[in-house]
Amino acid sequence: MRIAIIGAGASGMAAAITAAASGRHQVLLFERQARVGRKLLATGNGRCNLSNRQTRLERYHGTSTAFAAPALEAFPPEKVLDFFSTLGLYTVTEADGRVYPYSDQANSVVDVLRFGLNRRNIELHTATEIVSARRDSEGFHLRDQSGTVWDAERLIVACGGAAGTKLGGGLSGYQLLRSLGHHCTKLYPSLVQLRTETELVRAMKGIRANASLRLTLHGSLLAAAKGEVQFTEYGVSGPAVFELSRAAATAEDTVLHLDLLPDCREEELLSSLCIRISRFPGLLAEDLLTGILHNRLGRMVVKACGVGLNTPLPALSWKELTEIVKLCRDFPLRVTGNQGMDGAQVTAGGIVTKEFDPETLQSRIVPGLYAAGEVLDIDGDCGGFNLQWAWASGLLAGQLKQTGGK
């Protein structure tokens, strides 16, 4: 059987290797980029966080997250890592469950996948963009950018999402599936840097801090996270921010609250500051939080309270001191936007999942059509969960099962 797979990213390569493994199929794998796995090379800051052993359905989002359950149950992290082990990849698991290649290099993951594609029954066509697809009684007919038509009996669409446009993200997968009768939800950037009011944060550019974060909408909690925050000239970034970014992207008028000292009680901090003032009366307000927070971050907190940085410490009022302490524990930043699909690592939203069979990933509308990975309306939290979904869905789609077990 002739199988066409559009997209040689994570899910597409997993599907191609699986489909070819039976020896019964001839696989045509199309990639519009000049090389495979380009987006994979950039994941995990070049380390490729390829899975997470703490994967569970609660770490996923979409209109119906239950849709992801059969694929994740059929191919949990252990089976995904077994798949990579057969390709020769060594991995290491960190304390939080994140899995990385033992080499700590993303290219190791891409390299072993390339090895897996090196089979006589897999034809890899890079720099080949499929611009249209139609189906008739004979099967699928795909046309590329040069006008060449490719025929196949089954089709797997694994084009990825709209996120990471500079690394190959785009709308082609959604457009192809819509042309075949499917529907798409609204798309949002996820795992993306947030824009905030910048009057204070611009001066913090480059500073990293460990903090607890809360995202609120009109005072109600939308999401929470804890971890590293990085200040930028336009707002905030970092793993903890990525955790909240999906909720921020899908709502307006949100406020990000930073607890800059999450492991310190207000009473303890206030007592420490009072001791500092009594012991070092010659210091100025700009030195109040030195040794507690990054110097520039400490000065920003003091300044945000309306206290002059050159104010002698003994001149600080009790009200000013308590306000500074409160701001350390709850520093609010109004969210004004995000860095869009260009800066996003993942797309939230996608092709409507109820139009596919979750047990096979075959279309309920077009027989012989499958979809896998980010193009579907499933996305995960930061930490290897999105790649776990990509592998699991690609491996499932690559089995080319049909509804009814055929």
C-alpha positions as CSV (number, residue, x, y, z in Angstrom):
1,M,0.0,0.0,0.0
2,R,1.2,3.5,-0.9
3,I,1.2,5.9,2.1
4,A,1.7,9.6,1.9
5,I,2.8,11.5,5.0
6,I,2.9,15.3,5.0
7,G,5.4,16.8,7.5
8,A,8.7,15.4,8.6
9,G,8.6,16.8,12.1
10,A,8.3,14.7,15.3
11,S,4.9,13.1,14.6
12,G,5.5,12.7,10.9
13,M,8.8,10.9,11.3
14,A,7.4,8.6,14.0
15,A,4.5,7.8,11.7
16,A,6.7,7.1,8.7
17,I,9.0,4.8,10.6
18,T,6.1,2.9,12.1
19,A,4.2,2.6,8.8
20,A,7.3,1.3,7.0
21,A,8.2,-1.2,9.7
22,S,5.6,-3.7,8.7
23,G,7.2,-4.0,5.3
24,R,3.8,-3.9,3.6
25,H,3.8,-0.2,2.7
26,Q,5.7,2.2,0.5
27,V,5.9,5.5,2.4
28,L,6.2,8.9,0.8
29,L,7.3,11.5,3.4
30,F,7.1,15.1,2.3
31,E,8.8,18.0,4.1
32,R,8.6,21.6,2.9
33,Q,11.9,22.5,4.7
34,A,15.3,21.7,3.3
35,R,15.9,19.2,6.1
36,V,13.8,17.1,8.6
37,G,13.3,17.9,12.3
38,R,14.3,21.6,12.2
39,K,12.0,22.5,14.9
40,L,13.2,19.6,17.0
41,L,16.7,21.0,17.0
42,A,15.5,24.1,18.8
43,T,13.5,22.4,21.5
44,G,14.6,22.5,25.1
45,N,17.2,25.2,24.3
46,G,18.9,22.8,22.0
47,R,18.8,19.9,24.4
48,C,15.4,18.4,23.2
49,N,13.2,17.6,26.1
50,L,11.7,14.7,24.2
51,S,9.2,13.4,26.8
52,N,8.2,13.4,30.5
53,R,7.7,10.3,32.6
54,Q,5.0,12.1,34.6
55,T,2.8,12.4,31.6
56,R,-0.9,12.3,32.5
57,L,-4.0,13.6,30.8
58,E,-4.3,16.6,33.1
59,R,-1.2,18.1,31.5
60,Y,-3.0,18.5,28.2
61,H,-5.5,21.1,26.9
62,G,-8.0,21.4,24.1
63,T,-11.7,21.3,23.5
64,S,-11.7,17.6,24.5
65,T,-8.6,16.5,26.2
66,A,-10.0,13.0,26.5
67,F,-9.3,12.6,22.8
68,A,-5.6,12.3,23.6
69,A,-6.1,9.4,26.1
70,P,-6.0,6.4,23.7
71,A,-2.8,7.5,22.0
72,L,-1.1,8.4,25.3
73,E,-2.2,5.1,26.8
74,A,-1.1,3.1,23.8
75,F,2.3,4.8,23.7
76,P,3.2,6.1,27.2
77,P,6.6,7.6,27.8
78,E,8.1,4.1,28.4
79,K,7.0,2.8,25.0
80,V,8.1,6.0,23.3
81,L,11.5,5.6,24.9
82,D,11.6,2.0,23.8
83,F,10.9,3.2,20.2
84,F,13.9,5.5,20.5
85,S,16.0,2.8,22.1
86,T,15.5,0.7,19.0
87,L,16.9,3.6,17.0
88,G,20.0,3.7,19.2
89,L,19.2,6.8,21.3
90,Y,20.4,6.9,24.9
91,T,18.3,9.1,27.3
92,V,18.5,10.4,30.8
93,T,15.6,11.3,33.1
94,E,15.8,14.3,35.4
95,A,14.2,14.6,38.8
96,D,11.1,16.3,37.5
97,G,10.4,13.5,34.9
98,R,11.8,15.4,31.9
99,V,13.6,13.2,29.5
100,Y,16.6,14.3,27.4
101,P,19.1,12.6,25.1
102,Y,22.1,11.4,27.1
103,S,24.3,13.5,24.8
104,D,22.3,16.6,25.9
105,Q,22.1,17.6,22.2
106,A,18.9,17.8,20.2
107,N,20.7,16.7,17.1
108,S,21.1,13.2,18.6
109,V,17.3,12.8,18.5
110,V,17.1,14.1,14.9
111,D,20.0,11.9,13.8
112,V,18.6,8.6,15.0
113,L,15.2,9.5,13.4
114,R,17.1,10.1,10.2
115,F,18.6,6.6,10.6
116,G,15.1,5.2,11.1
117,L,14.0,6.8,7.8
118,N,16.8,5.2,5.9
119,R,14.7,2.3,4.6
120,R,14.1,1.0,1.1
121,N,10.4,1.5,1.5
122,I,10.6,5.2,2.6
123,E,11.0,7.9,0.1
124,L,11.9,11.2,1.7
125,H,11.2,14.4,-0.3
126,T,12.5,17.5,1.4
127,A,12.0,21.0,0.0
128,T,8.7,19.7,-1.2
129,E,5.5,21.5,-0.1
130,I,2.2,19.8,-0.7
131,V,-0.1,22.7,-1.6
132,S,-3.3,20.7,-2.3
133,A,-4.9,17.4,-1.7
134,R,-8.0,15.7,-3.0
135,R,-9.6,12.3,-2.7
136,D,-11.5,10.2,-5.1
137,S,-12.4,6.5,-5.4
138,E,-8.8,5.7,-6.3
139,G,-7.3,7.4,-3.3
140,F,-5.5,10.7,-2.6
141,H,-3.9,13.0,-5.1
142,L,-1.4,15.5,-3.8
143,R,0.1,18.4,-5.7
144,D,3.4,20.0,-4.7
145,Q,4.6,23.5,-5.4
146,S,6.2,22.5,-8.7
147,G,2.9,21.0,-10.0
148,T,4.0,17.4,-9.6
149,V,1.1,15.1,-8.5
150,W,1.7,12.3,-6.1
151,D,-0.8,9.5,-5.5
152,A,-1.4,7.4,-2.4
153,E,-4.0,5.1,-0.9
154,R,-3.7,6.5,2.6
155,L,-2.7,10.0,3.8
156,I,-1.4,11.1,7.2
157,V,-1.3,14.9,7.8
158,A,1.4,15.7,10.4
159,C,2.4,19.2,9.3
160,G,2.7,20.6,12.8
161,G,1.1,23.8,14.0
162,A,1.4,27.6,13.4
163,A,3.8,28.2,16.2
164,G,7.5,28.8,15.6
165,T,7.1,30.3,12.1
166,K,10.8,31.0,11.8
167,L,11.5,27.3,12.3
168,G,8.9,26.0,9.9
169,G,5.6,26.5,11.7
170,G,2.7,27.5,9.4
171,L,-1.0,27.0,8.4
172,S,-0.6,24.4,5.7
173,G,-1.8,21.5,7.7
174,Y,-4.9,23.3,8.8
175,Q,-5.6,24.4,5.2
176,L,-5.1,20.9,3.7
177,L,-7.4,19.3,6.3
178,R,-10.0,22.0,5.8
179,S,-9.9,21.5,2.1
180,L,-10.8,17.8,2.8
181,G,-13.9,18.8,4.8
182,H,-12.5,19.2,8.3
183,H,-12.9,22.2,10.6
184,C,-10.4,24.2,12.8
185,T,-10.8,26.0,16.1
186,K,-9.4,29.4,16.7
187,L,-5.6,29.3,17.1
188,Y,-3.6,30.8,19.9
189,P,0.1,30.9,20.7
190,S,1.1,28.8,23.7
191,L,4.4,28.4,25.7
192,V,5.2,31.9,24.6
193,Q,6.7,35.1,26.2
194,L,4.2,37.6,27.6
195,R,4.2,41.3,27.0
196,T,3.4,43.4,30.0
197,E,3.4,47.1,31.0
198,T,7.0,48.0,30.6
199,E,7.7,51.1,32.6
200,L,9.4,49.1,35.4
201,V,10.3,45.8,33.8
202,R,12.4,47.3,30.9
203,A,15.1,48.2,33.4
204,M,15.1,44.5,34.6
205,K,16.1,43.1,31.1
206,G,18.1,40.0,31.5
207,I,17.4,39.4,35.2
208,R,16.3,35.9,36.2
209,A,14.4,35.2,39.4
210,N,12.7,32.2,41.0
211,A,9.1,33.1,41.8
212,S,5.5,31.9,42.2
213,L,3.2,33.2,39.6
214,R,-0.6,33.8,39.5
215,L,-2.6,34.9,36.5
216,T,-5.9,36.5,37.3
217,L,-8.8,37.9,35.4
218,H,-10.9,40.5,37.2
219,G,-9.5,39.1,40.5
220,S,-10.3,35.5,39.7
221,L,-7.5,33.0,39.4
222,L,-6.9,31.6,35.9
223,A,-3.6,29.7,36.3
224,A,-0.6,29.4,38.7
225,A,3.0,28.3,38.3
226,K,6.3,28.3,40.1
227,G,9.8,28.5,38.7
228,E,12.2,30.7,36.8
229,V,11.1,34.1,35.4
230,Q,13.2,36.1,33.0
231,F,12.6,39.9,32.6
232,T,12.8,41.2,29.1
233,E,12.5,44.7,27.5
234,Y,8.9,43.9,26.6
235,G,7.7,41.9,29.6
236,V,8.5,38.4,31.0
237,S,9.7,35.0,29.8
238,G,11.0,31.8,31.3
239,P,9.5,28.3,32.1
240,A,7.1,29.5,34.7
241,V,5.7,32.2,32.4
242,F,5.3,29.6,29.6
243,E,3.1,27.5,32.0
244,L,0.7,30.5,32.2
245,S,0.9,31.7,28.7
246,R,-1.9,29.6,27.2
247,A,-4.4,31.0,29.7
248,A,-3.1,34.5,29.1
249,A,-3.3,34.2,25.3
250,T,-7.0,33.0,25.4
251,A,-8.2,35.8,27.7
252,E,-7.9,39.6,27.8
253,D,-7.3,42.1,30.6
254,T,-5.3,39.6,32.7
255,V,-2.9,40.5,35.4
256,L,0.3,38.5,36.3
257,H,1.2,38.5,40.0
258,L,4.8,37.7,40.9
259,D,5.7,36.4,44.4
260,L,9.4,37.2,44.3
261,L,10.1,35.5,47.7
262,P,7.7,32.5,47.6
263,D,9.5,30.6,50.4
264,C,9.6,33.6,52.9
265,R,6.8,34.7,55.2
266,E,6.0,38.4,55.2
267,E,6.6,38.6,59.0
268,E,10.1,37.2,58.6
269,L,11.0,39.5,55.8
270,L,9.7,42.5,57.7
271,S,11.7,41.6,60.8
272,S,14.8,41.1,58.7
273,L,14.4,44.6,57.1
274,C,13.9,46.2,60.5
275,I,17.1,44.6,61.7
276,R,19.0,45.9,58.7
277,I,17.7,49.4,59.3
278,S,18.8,49.3,62.9
279,R,22.2,47.9,62.2
280,F,23.0,49.9,59.1
281,P,21.4,53.4,59.5
282,G,23.7,54.9,56.9
283,L,22.4,52.9,54.0
284,L,19.9,54.2,51.5
285,A,16.6,52.8,50.3
286,E,18.2,51.4,47.2
287,D,20.1,49.0,49.5
288,L,17.1,47.8,51.5
289,L,16.7,44.5,49.6
290,T,20.3,43.9,48.8
291,G,21.3,40.3,49.5
292,I,17.6,39.3,49.3
293,L,16.8,40.0,45.7
294,H,18.9,40.8,42.6
295,N,20.1,44.4,43.2
296,R,18.2,45.8,40.2
297,L,15.1,43.9,41.1
298,G,15.2,45.1,44.6
299,R,15.6,48.7,43.5
300,M,12.6,48.2,41.2
301,V,10.4,47.0,44.0
302,V,11.4,50.0,46.2
303,K,10.8,52.4,43.3
304,A,7.4,50.9,42.5
305,C,6.3,51.7,46.0
306,G,7.0,55.4,45.3
307,V,10.1,55.5,47.6
308,G,13.1,57.5,46.5
309,L,16.1,55.3,46.1
310,N,18.3,57.9,47.9
311,T,16.0,58.0,50.9
312,P,18.0,57.1,54.1
313,L,16.8,53.8,55.6
314,P,15.8,55.3,59.0
315,A,13.5,57.8,57.1
316,L,11.3,55.0,55.8
317,S,7.9,55.0,57.4
318,W,6.3,51.8,58.7
319,K,3.7,52.1,55.9
320,E,6.4,52.3,53.3
321,L,8.2,49.3,54.7
322,T,5.1,47.2,54.8
323,E,4.2,48.2,51.3
324,I,7.6,47.1,50.1
325,V,7.3,43.7,51.8
326,K,3.8,43.3,50.3
327,L,5.1,44.1,46.8
328,C,7.8,41.5,47.2
329,R,5.1,38.9,47.8
330,D,2.7,40.2,45.2
331,F,4.1,42.3,42.3
332,P,1.4,42.8,39.7
333,L,2.0,43.3,36.0
334,R,-0.8,44.0,33.6
335,V,-0.5,41.6,30.6
336,T,-0.8,43.5,27.3
337,G,-0.2,40.6,24.9
338,N,2.4,38.0,23.9
339,Q,5.1,37.4,21.3
340,G,2.7,35.7,18.9
341,M,3.2,32.6,16.8
342,D,6.7,33.7,15.9
343,G,7.8,33.4,19.6
344,A,5.5,30.5,20.6
345,Q,6.7,27.0,21.0
346,V,3.3,25.4,20.6
347,T,-0.1,26.1,19.0
348,A,-3.2,26.0,21.2
349,G,-6.2,25.0,19.2
350,G,-6.3,23.2,15.9
351,I,-8.3,20.7,13.8
352,V,-11.5,19.7,15.6
353,T,-10.8,16.4,17.3
354,K,-14.4,15.1,17.3
355,E,-14.0,14.6,13.6
356,F,-11.4,11.9,14.2
357,D,-11.5,8.5,15.8
358,P,-9.2,8.8,18.9
359,E,-8.5,5.0,18.8
360,T,-6.9,5.2,15.3
361,L,-6.6,8.9,14.5
362,Q,-8.5,8.2,11.3
363,S,-10.9,10.8,10.0
364,R,-14.6,10.2,10.5
365,I,-15.2,12.3,7.4
366,V,-12.7,11.0,4.9
367,P,-11.8,7.3,4.9
368,G,-8.0,6.6,4.8
369,L,-7.1,10.1,6.1
370,Y,-5.2,10.4,9.4
371,A,-3.9,13.3,11.4
372,A,-1.3,13.5,14.2
373,G,0.6,15.9,16.4
374,E,0.2,19.6,16.8
375,V,-2.2,20.1,13.9
376,L,-4.9,18.6,16.1
377,D,-6.6,20.5,18.9
378,I,-4.4,19.1,21.6
379,D,-1.5,20.9,23.3
380,G,0.4,20.2,26.5
381,D,2.2,22.0,29.3
382,C,5.8,22.9,29.2
383,G,8.2,20.0,30.1
384,G,8.2,17.5,27.2
385,F,4.5,16.9,27.2
386,N,4.0,18.3,23.7
387,L,6.6,16.1,22.1
388,Q,5.2,13.1,24.0
389,W,1.9,13.8,22.3
390,A,3.7,14.2,19.0
391,W,5.4,10.8,19.3
392,A,2.4,9.0,20.6
393,S,0.0,10.3,18.0
394,G,2.5,9.7,15.2
395,L,3.1,6.2,16.3
396,L,-0.6,5.5,16.5
397,A,-1.4,7.1,13.2
398,G,1.5,5.2,11.6
399,Q,-0.2,1.9,12.4
400,L,-2.9,2.9,9.9
401,K,-5.6,1.2,11.8
402,Q,-9.2,1.7,10.5
403,T,-12.3,2.2,12.6
404,G,-13.7,-1.2,13.4
405,G,-10.3,-2.7,13.9
406,K,-9.4,-3.4,10.2
